[in-house]
Amino acid sequence: MHEINILNAVEIAMADYSENAVPPSPPQDDDKTRTSPFSRTLRRNALTKAGSDYNFTASFLARLEEGSRSRGQDTVEELTFILPKLNICILVVGTHGDVLPFCSLANELQNTGHRVRLASHEVHRKTVTSRKIEFYPLAGDPKQLSQWTVQTGGNLAGELKAGVAEPSILKAKESMLKDICKSCCGAVSGLDPLSPYYESFGKETVAPFVADAVIANPPCIGHIHVCEALAIPLHIMFPQPWYYGTKAFPHPFSGMSYDESQIGKGNYASYMMFEGVLSTGLGHFINSWRAKQLHLPKVPENMMFANPIVDCNIPFSAMWSPSFVPKPEDWPEQCRVVGTFTESKVGGENAAPTVDTKTFAHLIEWMGKGDPPVFIGFGSMVIKDTEALSRIIKAAAKESNTRIVVQSSWSKLDVSGEGGGGQLCHNVGPVSHDWLLPQCCAVIHHGEWKGYDEFHRRRKRILQLFLSYKSPGGAGTTAAGLRYGLPTLVCPFFGDQFMWGEMVSRAGVGPKPCPINLLTTELLVQKLRELTSPTIKEAAVNLSERMKSEDGVMTALEHFWHALPVDSMVCSIGLIMGKSLLAKYRISPGKNFFQRSRSTFITVSQEVASVLATENKTRRFVMGKFVEEVTKDGLIPYGTTTYALRHRGGYESFWKGMCASWMELLWWFFRILFTLYWVPDKFSRKFGAFGCVFGVVIWPLYFVHTVVMMFTVFIDRQGVSIANRFFGKQWLYFIDTSAVAKVYRDMSTLSSGKPISDVYAKQIKEARLFAIEARDIFDDCGPSFPKEHWHWREVDVVMLASKVGAAQPSRFSKEELRTLLNRLEWAKTRLKRISFNRFCLFIGEAVKGRFMHPHSTHPSNHCSIDEAVNCYLT
């Protein structure tokens, strides 16, 4: 542990990390109509503390009358994991409106006790840091990305046309996407040189941020790869359908129609088509990046078109209202429609929106002179001919005698001037939608759904605490307008905007969408008249009432907690002691060579590892004297997830596995043929003519190595396919161990930064003996991976209960054993299989009397300074 300035550590602590939460039970599965009658405050208070200790207050009936017991009717209370404190990185690529929803989520994550870093483009730094959220700069220019997307229409056909017409655009865009991918690595494990943590602690003393979990939006692209490298969980959140195919609507960037008559397999296939095209363009770069920077094996060419997010069952939270567009019926369980993200208002949930009366004096005066106007705003969209669009708006306002307020952002629209149109229209820049939209009668916009409808707060003078400003990215205008019950017209530019336009029409809350490039004065007049229809107004009001009962941020937070692989994230020994600690290392439970060589282990936290690592000491003769050193034998860095993209795609069934293995054999064969070329070429690029000669000399070594790898991989994939199909296994590999996650962690920083008392250290060692005995019983039940993942192994609950009863573990008293068996009986009614860590949790409940409450034995629990420091520097 580095020496640090304790006072500075306390000054930068952004929340009380001892008073926070995770949900005690998973949310309901009905995503179509999920709403909460409770406020955000009540939902937050209902959560348990993150990283807190187990009280094990559940009561039992030690003995029940013979024949009176039935499953599900015992008195054992619910017992589940408490989430440890985590370092969570949120990766966001996009405009200002893309970032704002995740700021709301980040604030809630901090409220529940975790360190959060939001990584996005440098232009968003102030937006993030003003909300007291740690920031890391990703590469790329969001304005340039938006402009390119507008130019290409945001679909595959447009990309192809743009590439033919001007190849430099695609080349520049591809280069920017590659830079974004590379920057994801630093975001999850690097140090931002401009952050307050860096400046407060100093370059030499601050420990880098290392993520324990990642939340990302799809444009990051590199998210799954950095998560595989760190062996940490990933969760995708996005206000557009992505990755998971559905017959209900096509991929937003496929360019296909969203008309209801087009529902079918073509829509489903569009998601595979998009991922295939993306892999074709970036696949070679991704493989090179994986090998050189992430130290991961390359994904075989025959699996380039596989969708790793779907293959790995990565959870996906759709950030739109389930009342507006319900969850498609063909989406899997890990996908949920969580709702629109909103930000808590200053002054409470019922606080009235405010606006600077001096800055917006002319707007306020104009608003009061007539009927409620129609709002028009195109946010972060880059409009080619702003003068032509301004003329269309003014002419339509004059012809239909409609008052219109026009908001400008990246593209400046000017509807001022003399004449009827100019008097009916009014310009406005950034302004609170909370204040403006309720005073309007309808909205017209580009149709982006960023999942955010309350906008960022900005400090304004000492006497005015905050002003709420509209996002310059056009963020959440669809969601905001619908939540205020306003009829809506969408004029899409590209991508998912066409989807939201169609969905508005399907819901009956607006007319058919009109693409911005087809908008004329006549069409705009027609649409303005349709927006005043009583039927549309009534439908918009009804939808608004349903949307107001939703809380997207809290629902997404619950989905995130529920989807985390907590079974593999916690310290086994800590669970037995009644503590929720994050697993950082693993130790072998065996005492001899043969036992240590088994593929079983016990997960331990950093503070537990610091105690156990001191058990083995050696003495070396250095500089004329004996020096005692701590050995770390048997202590291995541990990762909570195993994605194994190199081994995953194409092996879900026997015949697919056979086909994929032969295709991979063919790929290796052609690689062998080209070794004579690429080996000398590789060295000649670095060392010139001498390198080329050297490459020719050592080519036979590369040739032999490639041949060996070819047959190793072929036999491995054939063996896995046979074992999984005919013998019911769920093997990750047979002989090719490159699938095993390699977790890189500095073993020299074992100290947790907390003082460990002798009593507490003794308890850790005693709990380890319980864990070893439990591991032996667990292994006798034949643990195996479930079909969904390779994160942890499980055993049959009935078999485990039988083994525990038959083994009669010597370390348990009769009362402790009875308590454990009662808990396992309870588990039979709810679970078919359980993990080793859940078994340790049950053991912790049974032996709770052996371990004093941690607050009375662990000195650091009395020191809030150490808590703050440990949270930020782990």
N, C-alpha and C positions, 0 to 999 in steps of 0.2 A: 504493500500500500504506500503510495507516494505521500510525502509530508505535504500538508495543505494548511492554508490559512482558515481556521475554523470560523472566525467572524465573517469573512467574506462568504463562506459557504452558507451561513445562516441568512445573510443579506439577500442572496439570490434565490433562496428557496421560495417557490411560487405558490405553494399550498401546504397544508398540514397533512403530511403523508401517513399519519397514523389514524386518520378518521375518514376512511374511504371504503369503496364498495364494489361488489360484484353480485349478480343475482343468485339467489340460492337455488333456483330451479329454472329449467329452460322455458322459453316462452311457448305459447300455444302454436300449433302447426297451421291454423287457419289464417293464411296471409291475405286472403281476399277481403275479409271484413274486419281485420284486427284494428280495433281502436281502444283507447284507454279512457275510462271515466275519471281518471286521477290526473292531477296536475303533475308537471315535471318534478316539482319539489317533493311531492308525496312518493312518486316512483323512485326518485333518487334515495329518499330516506328509507325506503323498503329494502334497499340493498344491504348486504353484509360488508364488513370492512375488508378492504384489500390487504392482504398480508397480515391479517390479525391472527390470533391464536384460537384454537378450538376449545370450547368450554365443555363439550361432551355432556350436555345436560339431559340428553335423551333418557327416558326411563323405560324399564322393561318389566314384564311379568316373568320372574325367574322360573316359575313353574306354573303351568296351566293344567287344569283338570283334564284327565285323559278323555279324548273325544270332543272336547269343547273348543279346540283350536281349529281355526280355518284360515287359509291363506288370505292375507289382506286385512285381517281383523285383529292383528296384534297391536300392542301399544308402543312399538318401536317407532320413534320419530324419524323424519327424513334426515339423512346424513350424506352430504356431498362435499366436494372440494371447495375451499376458499382460494380464490386466485391470488398468487403471490404478486408483489409489486414488480411491474415490468417497465422496460424501456421500449416504448412504442414509436415506430417511425411511420409517418403518413407521407406517402409519395403522391404528389399531384402535379400533373402536366396539363396546362391549359390557361385560360384567361382568368381575369380577376374573379369572375363569377364562378369559375370552377373551384377556386381556392376557398371562397367564403364559406360554403357549406362545411368543409372540413375543419375550418376554424372553430365552428360551433361544436363539432364532434371532439376536437382536441381539447376544448375547454371542459367538456363533460368528462373526458378521460382523466384530465388533471384533477377534477373534482372527486373522482373515484380513486385517487391515490397513486397515479403512475406518472413517470416522467415521459413527456411527449415531445417529439421533434416533428415539425412539419417541413418537408423538403419540397421546394418548388422553385420557379424561376426567380432570379435576383430582383426582378421588378416588383415582386410581391413581398419582399422582405418587410417593408413597413406595415403592410396589411396584417402580417402574421405577428410580428414582434409587438405591435401596438396592443395586441390582445394577450400579451405576456406568455407567448408560446415560443419555444425554442425553434430556431430556423436554420435551414441548410440550403444553400443555393444549388439548384439543378441547372444544367446547361439548357440552351435553347431560348428563343425569343417568341413568346406567345402571340404577339401581334403579327409577326411574320408567318407563323404557323396558321393563324386565322386567315390571313390574306391569301396564302397559298390554297387553303381549303375552299375559299370563296371562288378563286380562279378556276379550280378543277371541278367545282360543283359538289365536292365531298362524296364522290362515288368512284368506283373502279374504272368505269368507262371514261370519266372525266380525267382521271389520273393518266390513263393510257393516251388520250388525245393530247394532254399537256406534255407528256413525255415525247410524243412524236413532233409536236409543234416547237417545243423549246426544251430540249433535254437538260439544259442547265438548271431548270426549276426542280426537276425530280432529283438531280444530283445534289443540289443544295439542300433539299428537304431530307434526302437520305442521310446526308452528312450530319444534319442537325439531330435526327433521330438517333444516330449512332452516338453522338456526344451525350444525349440525354441518357441513353443506356449506360454509358460509362460512368456518368455522374451518380447513378443510383448506388453504385458500390460505396462511394464515399458517404452518401447520405445515411446508409445503415451502419457504417462502421468508422466514419471519419470524424474530424474535428473542424467545425466552422471557425476560421480565423477571425471572423468579425463578431462572433457571439459574445455576450456578456460573460459567459462561463470562461471563455478563453482569456479574456482580458483580466478577469477577477483573480483567476488562479495562476496565470502565467503560463507561458508555452511549455515549460519544462515540468510543471507540476500537475497540470490537469490531465485526467484520464479521458480517452476518447469515448464518444458515445458508441455503444454496441447494442443494436436492436435485439430485443427478445421476441418481437412480433412486428409485422408490417401490415398496414392498410394502404391500398394503392388504387388508383384509377387506371384503366386499360392503356391509355396512351404512354404510360411509363415503359412498357414493353419488357424492360429488364427485371421487373419485380420478381417473377418466379425464379429467375436464375440467381439473384443475390440471396433469396430466401433458401434456395437449395444449398448455396455455398456456406451460409451460416447455420443451416439446419434449423430454421425458425418458421413458425406458421405465417401464412399469407391469407389476407381477406380482401376481396375485391369489392369496391363500392363505386357505383356510377349511376348517373341519372339517365342512362340509355341502356337498351338491351345489348348485351355483348357476350361473346364466348359461348353461352349456352343457347343452342338453337331452339326454335319454337315454330310451330306452324301458324301461330297467330299473326306474326308480322316478321318481315325480313330484317336482315342486318341493316342498321342505319346507313352504312356506307356501301351497300351493295348496288344502290341505284334502282332497286325494284319498287314496284308500286305498292302502296299501303291500302289499296282498295280492298274492302271486305271480300269481294268476289275472288281475290287472289289467294285466300287462305289455303295452305296445303304444303306438300313436301318441298316445293320450290323455295318457300320461305325458310324452311329448316336447313336446306342445303346451302343457302346463302351465307350462313355463318362459317361453314366449312370452307366455302369458296374464298371468303375474305381472309381467313387464317392461312389458307394455302398460298394466296397471292402475297401476303405479308411475309411468309416464310421464304418464298422464292426470292424476294428482294433483300431480306436481311438475314437469311439462314446462315450463309457463309460467315458473315460478320459475327453473328451470335456465337457460332462455334469457335471462332478465333478468340473472341472475348472470353468465353468460358474457359478456354485452355490457358490463355496467357495471363489474364488478370484474376479470374476466380478460381483457377486451379481445379476445374471440373472436367470430367471426360466429355468429349464431343458427342453430340447427338447424331446418330447414324443418318445418312442421307435418306434412307427409306422411311425414316420416321419424322422427317422434317415437316411434313404436312399434318402431323398429329397435333391436336390441341392440348397442350400440357395442362392448362387450367381445368379443362373438363376431365382429362385423364386422371388428374390428382384429386378430383372432387373438391376443388377450392371453393369455399363459400362465397356467394355473390349476393350483395345487398343492393336491390334496385331502388334508387332514391327518387321515387315518384309516388304519388298518392295511390293507394290500393282502391280508393273509392272512384278514382278517375280511370285508371287502367289496372284491373286486377291481375294477379299473378297468373300467367298462362298455365293451363292444366297439364301441359307436357313438360314443364320445368321440374327438375329433381328437387329433393328435399332441401339440399343445401342452398337453394335460391329462395330469396324472400323479397317481397315488395314491402319496404319498411316505411315509406312515406317521405314527405318533403322535410328537409332539414330547416329548422328555425332557430333563431337566436333569442335568448332570454332578453326581455326588454329592461332598460334601465328604470328602476322604480317598481319592478314587479310585473307580473303577467298582464295585469289590467291597466298598466300605465298608458296614458294617452300619448300618441306621437306628437312631437313638437317640431317646429321649424323656425329658422332665424327670420323674424319678421322684417328686419332691415334688409337683409340680403335678398329676400324674395317678396319685397313690398309690392313691386309691379305685378308679380304673378298673383298674389293674394287679392289685389285690387281687381285684376281681370277676371279671376275666378268668381268673384261676387257680383259681376255685372250681368250674368245670364244663366242659362241652363247648364247643368253639369256637362263638361266637355268629353270628347273621346281622346284617350291617351294613345299616342303613337311614339314608339321608341324601338330602335334597332341595335341598341347596346354596342357590343364590341365588333359588330359586323363592319367590314370595310366596303363602303358603297362606291361604285365606280363614278357615277354621275350624280352627285348630291344636288346640283342645281336643277336637273330634270325632275328628280323626285320631289324637291321642294315645290316646284311649279305644279306638279300633279296634286299634291296635298292641298295647296291653296285653291286650285281650281275646283277640286271636289268639295271643299268646304263651302265655297261660294255657291256652287250649283245645288248642293243639298241643304244649304243653310245650317250647317253643323259646326259647332264650336270644337276646335281641336287644339290640344296642347302637345307640342312636339319636343321630345327630349333628344339632345345630341350627346354623343360620346366620342368614340374614335373617329367617326365620320360626322362632320358638322353640317347640320341641316338648318337653313335659315328660311323661316316662313313669315318673317316680318315684311312690312312694306305697306304701300297705300292700296286702297281698293278693298272690296268686300272680303276677299280671301285673307288679306293681311290682317284685317280687323277681327276676323273670326278665329284666327290662329295666334298662338303664343309660343315663343321659344322658351326652353328651360334647359339648364345643365344638370349636374348632379343634385338630386333632391330626394328627400325621404319618400319612398313608395308608401310607407305606413301612413303618411299624411296626405299624399297626393291622390293615390288610387281610390280611396273611399269617396273622394269628391268627384270622381269621374263616372260616366255611364257605361263605358265600354273600353276595351283595349285592343290595339293593333300592334303587333310586334313580329319578330322573326321566329319565334317559337322554340327558343332554347329552354330546356328544363334543367337547370343546374341544381335543383333540389334545395333552393334557398330563397326565402321570401321575406326575410327581415334583414335589413342591411347594416353594414358595419358602422360602428360608432366612432366619432372623431371628437377629440377635445377641442373646445372653442371657448376661449376666454375663461377667466377664473370663476365668474358668476354663473356661466352656462356650463354645466357638467359635460354634456354630450350633445352632439347633433347627429341624427341618423341620416346617412347619405345613401343615395342610390348607387349600386355597383355600376361602374362604368362599363362592365362587361355584359350588360343586359341580362344579368343573372336572375333566374327565377321569375321572369315576368309572366310566363305561363302559369306557374304555381301561384304567384301573388295575385294575378287577376282573378283566377278561379276561386281562391280562398276569400276574396272580397265579393264574390258573387257577380262578377262582371262578364257580360257576353264578350267573346274573344274571337278575333280574326288573326290567323297566322299567315304571314307572308314569308315563307321559308327561303333560305339562301342555299343550304346544303344539308346533307346528312340526316340526323334524327329530327331536324326541324320539320321535315315533311311528315314524319311519323306523328309528331305532336299536333300538327295541323289536321291530320286525318282523325286523330283521336278526339280532338275538340269537336269535329263535325259528328263523329259517331255518338258522342255523349250528348249531342243536341244542344251544346252551350255556345255554338258559333256556326257561321256559314262554312262552306267548303274553302280550304286554303287556296291562296293565290300566290304563286311564286313571285318573288320581288321583281324578277326580270320581265314578267308578263303584266305587271301592274300598270294600268292606264287610268286616266281620269274617269272614264265611264265605268270601269270595273270597280274603282274605289267608291264611287257614288252608290252603285248597286249594293256593295258590301256594307256601307254605312247604313243604308236603309234596312238591310237584313238584321243588323245588330240591334235595331230597336224593336224587333219582334217580341211580343209579350210571351210567346212560347219559349223562345230562347232565354229570355230574362228569367222566367220561372225555373227553367232547368238549371240555369247558372246559380240561382239562389239555393236550390235544393242541394246541388253538389257542394256548394260552399259550406253548408251546415255539416255535411258529413266530413269534409276535409278538416274543419276546425277541431274536430274531436281527435285528430291524429297527432302524434308526436314522433316525427321521423328520427330525430336524433336519439331519443331514448330507446326507440324500437331497434334502431341500428346498433346501439350500444349493447342491448340485450342479445341481439343476434351474434354480434362479435364475441361476447363472452361465451355464449352457448356453443359456438363453433370452434373455439380454441381447444386444442388437444391437451386439456389440463391433466389428463391421466399420465402424460409423459413429461409434463413441465415441472412437477413438484418433487421435492426431496423426499425419498422413501423414509429415511431416518427421521427427518423432521416431522412427518406425518405421525409416526409412532410416538413422538414426543408431544404431539398436539400443536405443532406449528406449521404454518404455510410458508415454505421457503422455495425459492426458485432453484431448480436443479441446474448445476453448472458442470459437474463432473460425474463420472461413474466409477465404481469400484467393483472388483470381482469378489463374490461371496466365498469362493473356494479357498481351501487352506493348502492344497498341494497343486502340482503342475497340471494334473489331469482335470481337476475341478476348475482351475483358473482358465483352462483352455476352452471351457464350455461357453456357449454364446449367451450367457446370462450375466446380469449385472444388477447393481443397486445404485440408484441415482442419489447424489448428494449435492447439497448447496455449497456455496463458497465458504461459509463459516464452519459448516460441518467438515468440509474437506481440510480446512486449516487445522482442525483438531486431529483428524485421523492421519494427516500427513506427518505429524510429529511423532507418531508411534514408532516408526522405523528410523533409527539414527545410525550414522556411520562416522568413523574417525579416520582422518587422513593426515599423513605426515607432510606438513607444508612449512617451508622456510624454517626448518629446525624444530618445529613443535607440532603436536597433535591438534588438529582442528576438527570439531564436531560439526557434522552437516546433517541437515534434514533430507531424507530420501523421499521420493514421491512414487515409489514402486506401486503399481496397481491402480494409480489414479490417472484416469484418462479423460480428456475433454469430452463433453457430452452435448449432443444436439437433440432438440425435442422432436424434430420431424425428419422424415426421409422421403424425399420426392423422387429421386432416382430417375430423372428424365431420360438418362442414357439407356435405362433398362425397361421403361414402362410401356411406351406406345406399341400397339400391335400384338401384345401377348396376353390379352384378356381371355382368349379361348385357345383350344388346342390347335385347330387348323390355322387360325390366324398366326399363332406362335410359330408353327412349322413354316408357313409362308414367309413371315418376317425374318426368321433365322436364315433361310436360304437367300433371301434378298440381301441380308447383311453380309452373308458369305460372299456373294457376288461383288458387293461394294468393296470388301477387303481384297478380293482377287484383283480388281482393277487398280486398287491402290498399290498392290505389289508390283504390277506391271510398270507403274510410273515412278517407282522408287529410284530407278537409275537416273531419272531426270531431276526429280525434285530435291534429292539429297545434295548432289553437287551444286544445284542452283541455289539452295538455301544457304550454303556456306560461301558461295561466290558473291552473293549479295552483301555479305558482311565483311569478307576478307579478300575479295578480288580473285585474281587468278590462282593464288596460293590456296585460297579456300576451296576453289573448284577442284583442284588436284586432291586436296585433303578429303573432300566429299566423295570422290571416286574411290579413294583408298578404303574409307570406312563404310562404303555402301553395302558390302556384304553383311555387316553387322545389322544395319537397318533392315536388310532383306530378311535375314533370319528372324529378327524380332517381329517383323510384320507377319511373317508366316505363322509363327507361334501364336500371336495374338488372334489371327484369323481363326485358327482351329479352336483356340480357347473360348473365344466368344461364341462360335458355332455350337460347340458341345454344351456350353453353359446355357444358351437359350433353348436348345433342344431338350436338355435335362429339366429345365424349369417348366417348359410346356408339358412334358410327360408327367412330372411329379405333381403339378397343380391339377392336371386334368384327370389322371387315373388314380392318384393316391390321396386326393383331397388336400394337398398341401397348399400353402400360400407363401411359396418361396420368393425371395427377392433375387437370389442368385444361386448358382450351383457351384461353380468354381471361380467365376470372375468376380472378385471382391471389389472391383471399382465402383460397384453400386453403393457400397457402404459410405454413408456421409462422413466426410473428413472435417471435423470441427477444429478450427485453429484458435487456440486460447493460450495466453501467456501463463505458463505454469509458475512463473516466479512471483506472481501477484496473488498468491493463495490467501493472504491475510484479508479478512473481511472488513478490516478497519474498526472492528468492535472489540472491546476487551472481553476475553473469555475467562470466566471464573473457573476455578478448579471443580466446583460442584457441577457447573454446567458442562464442562468437558467430560466429567465422569458420566453424566447422564447421556451424552452423545455416544460414548463408547458402549454403555449398557444398551441403548436403543439399537446400536449396530448389531449386537448379538441377537436381538429379537428379529431384526431384518434378515440376518443370515439364516436363522431357523425357518422363517417364513418363506424365504426364497427356495429352500430345499423342498418344502411342501408344495409350493407353487409349481416348481419345475417337474415334480413327479406327476402332475396333472397334464403334462404335454402341452405347454403353451404354444400358440400359433398366432400369426397375424390375422386380423379380420380381413374380409374381402375389400373393405373400403380404403385401407391405408396400410402403411408399414411403419407407423409411428410407435406402436407398442403391441406387445403380445397379450393375448387373453386366454383364460381357461374357463371351462364349464363350471358354473356356480355349484351345481349339485355335486359334481365330482370333487370340487375343492372342499365343500362342507363335509363330505364323506371322508376325505383324506385327513382333515383336521380332527374329526371325531375319532378316527382310527389311530392317528399318530399320537394323540394326547401329548402335545409338546411339553417338555419338562419345565420350561421357563415360566409357564402359565400356572397360576393358582387355579383351584377348582372354580372359584367365582369368576375369574377372568376368562377361563375357557368357556364357561356357560354364557357369559356375555357375548363372546365372539361367535359362538354357535347360534345364539339368538339372532345376532345381526346377519349372519349368513342365511338363516332361515327367512328373515325379512327380505334379503336380497333375491331369494328364489322367486318371490312374488313379483319382482320388478325387473330383474335382469336375467338374461340367459348366460352371459359370459362377463367376467370382470378382469380388470388389469391387476398387475402386481401392486401398483400404488394404491388402488382402491382397497385391496386386501390389507395393505399397511394402514390405511385410514381406519378400517374396522378394528385392526389390532390396537391402534392408538386409543380408540374408545374403550377397549377392554382393559388396557393396562394403564389407564390415566392416573390411577392412584400411585403408581411408581415414580411418576415424574412431577416434581413440584411445578406450580404455575411459573412459566418463564419470566414473568415480571418480578418474581421474587428471587430468581437465581441468576438472571442475566443482567449485569450492571448497565449494559447499553440501553436497556429498555427504559431506564430512568433518565436518559439523556437525549433530549430532543435534537441537540446539535448533531450527535452521532447519527441519528435517524436521517436528518436532512443530508448530511454528507454522504452516508452510505447509499441513499437513494440516487444521488447524482453521480457518484463515482464508484460504480460497480462494473 
